[in-house]
Structure formats: C-alpha cells, structure tokens
Amino acid sequence: MTKYSLETKLAAVTAYLEGVESFEATAKKHNVSTTMLKKWVAKYRKHSLAAFQGTYTNYSVEFKMDVINYINEMGASIEEATTVFNIPASGTVWNWVHLFETQGIDALQRKMKGRPSMKKEIKKTQPVEGSQEALLAEIERLRMENAYLKKLNALVQEKERLQNKTKRR
C-alpha cells in the first residue's frame, strides 16, 4: 500500500471539495484511487485537518469496546466507524471486531511486544536457624560439599596414577 504525504491528501481533498469534478476525475488528477479519496474526504469532513495527523496510538480496551458497540448498535460498517473515531486503518477495527467475536473481551487487552526484560532473581528468605528447613538445607549443602571433595580426590588420584605410569616406562 502506498503512503501518501499530507500535502497530497490535502491537495486532493480540497480539490474535490472546492471543485466541480467528480471523485473519479479528482482521483485521476492527483494519481490516487477513488476509494482512497472518498475515505479522505469523509475523514476530512468529520475531523478536518486532524484526520490526517499521523499518530501512533495504543488504544485502551474501553475505546475498542466503544468502537465495537458503535458498529453493533448503529449498524455502521467498519469504514464508517473508522471515519467517526478517526482511526487510520480500517484493518485495525476489523481485527478488534474479529478478536472480540472469536475470543471475547480479554483478546482486546494490550499485549507486550518484544523481548521480555531480564528479571532479577528473588532471593529466598533464609530459614530460621534450628528450624527443620534450615537443618535440611544444611544437610543438602554438606552432601554437595562431600560429593565435590570425593570427586576432587578421585581426580587427584587419577592424575597421580597417570604420572606414575609415565615415569615407569
């Protein structure tokens, strides 16, 4: 889809509104599609210059529900709702309606995008000395220490055995 500059949009809309030419003739003159020109004119009539101010917006769940309710209660099309609420793309509204119909209101919640932040480990509180948890934790620590020392001793003995073999030859 081609992006049009603000100047192009305004020139096409004002040419249509001030002139006596049809949508087709004005669209051809400004090298845009007739459908696009009709959308621009409808938005301009409703919101004036603010209709073309490109803003990135995170819409709240309440706003999304207002748009969906407007469509359901008024029998409006997605294009009409897009114009009334000044939403840049009708596909956005279509997605909201589709998500609401298939998955319910929870699907309209904002979703975090991108990679999640690295979370710092939460240190566990130390058990009270003498409690059963503290004693079990100490036993586990001593077992790990014992296993480590046994493995270290085995490695040292293996190293000495290999050195003794090489000396005999």
N, C-alpha and C positions, 0 to 999 in steps of 0.2 A: 504494500500500500504506500502510495506517495504521500510524503508530508508536504504540506503547503505552508508557505510563510504567512505571517499575519497580514502583510501588505497584499498578498494575492487574495486572501479571503475577504479582506475589507473592500478591495477594489471590485471583486466580483459581486459581493452583496450590495454595495452602494450602486453599482452599475445597474443591477436588476431593479433595486428599489426606486431609483431616480429615473430610469429609462422606461421606454415603452416596449422593449424587446421581451420576448418570451424567455422562459428558463433555458430552453434549448439553445437559443441564439446567444444568450449571455454566457452560458457554459462553454459553448464552442469558441466564443470570442476570447475567453480567459483560459482556455485549454484545461478545463476541469470537467468532471462528469456532472450530468444533470442532477442525479440523485444527491451528490455531494453538495451541489449548490442549493438544492431545496433544504437540506439539513442545515446548512449555514444560515440561510435566510430565516428559517424557523427559530433557530437559536438566537440570532441577532434580534429578531422581533421580541423575543421573550426576555433576553438578558442584556441587550445592547452590546457594548464593547467587551463586557466581562465574559461573554460567551466564548471569546477567542483567547483569553488569557490562559495559557497552558500552565496548569499547576498539578503537581503530583500530590495526591491526597490519600491518606489512609481513612477509609470510610468506617464509621462506627456501625455496630450491629443495629442500633436504633435507626440510623439513616437508611441502611439497607432494607430494614423492615418497612420504613416509611415508603420507600420506592415500590417495594413488592405490594404493600397494601394499596397504594395508589393504582397500580396496574389492576389488581383484583377488584377493587371497589368501583373504579371509574370505567373499567373495561378498556383501559388505554393500551395501546401497543407499547412494545419495548422502545421503539423510536420516539414515541410521544413522551414517555417517562424520561428518556434520556434528555430530551429537549427541556422539559419542565424543570428537572432537577440539575440541569447544566452539567451532565456527566459527559466527558469527552468521547467515550466509545460505547456504542450500544452492546458490544460483546460483553462488556463488564456487567451490565444489567442482566443480560441473558444468563451469564454464569450464576449470578445471585439467585435468579428465579429457579434455575435448574438445580442448584445445590439445595435450596430451600425445599423444593418439591421432592427431591430424592432422599435427602439426609436430614432435613429438619433445620431448626434454628441454630443448632450447635455448629453446623457446617459454615455458618456465616462469620464465625469468630476469626479474628486475625490470627494468622499463622506466622511463626517466627521463620525468617528466611536466613539462609546462610549457615555457616558452621557454628555449632553451639560453642559458647565460651568455655574455657578450661576452668573447671571448678576445683577449688582447693579442697583437699581432704579435710574432713571434720575430725578433729581429734576426739577420740572416745574419752570419756571421763575415767579417771583412774579409780579402780575399785578400792573400797576402804580396806586398809591393811588388816589382815587377820580374817577377812570375810572369805567365804567359800570361793567366790570368783577370783579374788586376789591369790589365794593358795593354788587354784587350778592354773591360773596364768603363770605363776612362778614355776610350777611343775612342768608346764609346757616349755617355758624358756630354758629350764635346766635340761630337759630332754634334748632340745635342739642343740644346746651347747655341748652336751655329751656326744651326740651324733657327729657334730662338727669335729670335735677333738679326736674321736675314733677314726674318722676319715683322714684327718691330717696325719695321725700316727701311721695309718696304713700307707699313705703316700710317701712319707719319710722312709719307712722300712723298705718299700719298693725301690726307692731311689738308691738306698744303700746297697740293696741286693744287686741292682744293676751295676753299680760301681765296683762291687767285689767281683762280679763275673768278668768285667773287662780287665781287672788287674791280674787275674789268674792266667790269662792267655798270654 
